[in-house]
């Protein structure tokens, strides 16, 4: 019986990182790993609490961007720009938002904007599927907010 040959340590040191790198590749029709795809992406709100959202008469849509550099969230709501902090736990679906500060302009869509800004701090987890970001609280199985890649 032959004993299996062992690879030299120097070769193993080269093969291990290469296999990890190749093993993390995805096919063209599969989404990128969620944290990479989630961050530094402009997301457009399409649904809030199960109801489609209304785009303003000006054509502006409510958006959200999460910065990979400083954990800051920012976007345009119906009437105002807003921003705050978020916390993401890598390797999990855990995501939370601080209260979001906004500029103080008023508009006809003010109630929708206020509700949206109240919902963000309730978020506890997210999923990304079919280029949609779904944000959930800790209680309901339905998403609080649904976004599409802008």
C-alpha positions in Angstrom: 0.0 0.0 0.0 1.4 3.4 -1.0 1.3 6.2 1.4 -0.2 9.4 0.1 2.3 12.1 -0.8 2.2 15.3 1.1 2.5 18.7 -0.5 5.4 20.8 0.5 4.4 23.5 3.1 5.4 26.3 0.7 3.0 25.0 -2.0 0.2 24.6 0.6 0.8 28.2 1.7 0.1 29.3 -1.9 -2.9 26.9 -2.6 -4.9 27.7 0.5 -5.4 31.5 -0.2 -6.0 30.7 -3.9 -8.7 28.1 -3.1 -10.4 30.5 -0.7 -10.4 33.3 -3.3 -11.8 31.0 -6.0 -14.3 29.5 -3.6 -15.8 32.9 -2.9 -16.5 33.7 -6.6 -20.1 33.8 -7.6 -21.9 33.1 -10.9 -23.2 36.0 -12.9 -26.8 35.4 -11.9 -26.1 35.1 -8.2 -26.0 38.1 -5.9 -22.8 39.4 -4.4 -22.2 38.7 -0.7 -24.8 40.7 1.1 -22.6 43.1 3.1 -20.6 44.1 0.0 -23.8 44.5 -2.0 -25.6 46.3 0.8 -23.0 49.0 1.4 -22.2 52.0 -0.8 -25.3 51.3 -2.9 -28.1 53.7 -3.6 -31.4 52.0 -2.7 -34.8 53.4 -3.7 -37.8 52.8 -1.4 -40.6 50.9 -3.2 -42.7 49.7 -0.2 -43.4 50.7 3.4 -45.3 48.5 5.8 -46.7 46.5 2.9 -47.9 49.4 0.8 -46.2 50.7 -2.4 -44.6 54.1 -1.9 -45.5 57.2 -3.9 -42.9 59.1 -5.9 -43.0 62.8 -5.5 -44.5 64.9 -8.3 -40.9 66.2 -9.0 -39.9 62.6 -9.7 -37.7 62.4 -6.6 -37.8 59.1 -4.8 -37.0 58.2 -1.2 -33.5 56.7 -1.1 -31.0 55.2 1.3 -27.2 54.7 1.1 -25.1 52.9 3.8 -21.5 54.0 3.8 -18.8 51.3 4.2 -16.3 53.9 5.4 -18.0 55.5 8.4 -21.2 53.5 9.2 -23.3 56.5 8.2 -26.7 56.2 6.6 -28.0 59.0 4.3 -30.6 59.6 1.8 -33.4 61.7 0.4 -36.9 61.3 1.9 -40.0 62.8 0.4 -39.3 66.3 1.6 -35.8 66.3 3.1 -32.4 64.9 3.1 -31.7 62.8 6.2 -28.9 60.8 7.8 -27.6 59.1 10.9 -25.7 56.0 11.9 -26.2 52.3 11.3 -24.7 49.2 12.8 -24.1 46.0 10.8 -22.8 42.8 12.3 -20.7 41.2 9.6 -21.6 37.6 8.8 -25.1 38.0 10.2 -28.3 39.7 9.0 -28.3 42.0 12.0 -28.7 45.7 11.0 -29.9 48.6 13.2 -30.3 52.4 12.6 -30.0 55.3 15.0 -32.6 58.0 14.9 -32.2 59.9 11.6 -31.7 63.6 11.5 -33.3 65.5 8.6 -33.6 68.9 7.2 -36.8 70.7 8.1 -38.6 71.5 4.9 -42.3 70.6 4.8 -44.3 69.2 1.9 -47.6 67.4 1.2 -45.8 64.0 1.8 -44.7 65.0 5.3 -46.7 62.2 7.1 -45.1 59.5 4.9 -41.7 60.9 5.5 -42.2 61.1 9.3 -43.4 57.5 9.3 -40.4 56.3 7.2 -38.0 58.0 9.5 -39.8 56.5 12.5 -39.5 53.0 11.0 -35.7 53.0 10.3 -34.8 52.8 14.1 -37.1 49.8 14.4 -35.1 47.7 11.9 -33.2 44.7 13.4 -32.3 42.6 10.3 -32.2 42.7 6.6 -32.3 40.4 3.6 -31.2 41.0 0.0 -32.9 39.0 -2.8 -33.4 39.7 -6.5 -31.8 43.1 -6.1 -34.3 44.1 -3.3 -33.3 45.1 0.2 -35.9 44.1 2.8 -35.7 45.6 6.3 -37.4 43.8 9.2 -38.2 44.6 12.8 -37.8 42.0 15.5 -41.5 41.0 15.6 -43.2 40.8 12.2 -42.3 38.3 9.4 -43.2 40.9 6.8 -40.6 43.6 6.0 -41.1 47.1 7.3 -39.4 48.6 4.3 -38.5 47.3 0.8 -35.9 49.0 -1.5 -34.6 48.3 -5.0 -31.2 49.1 -6.4 -31.5 52.6 -7.9 
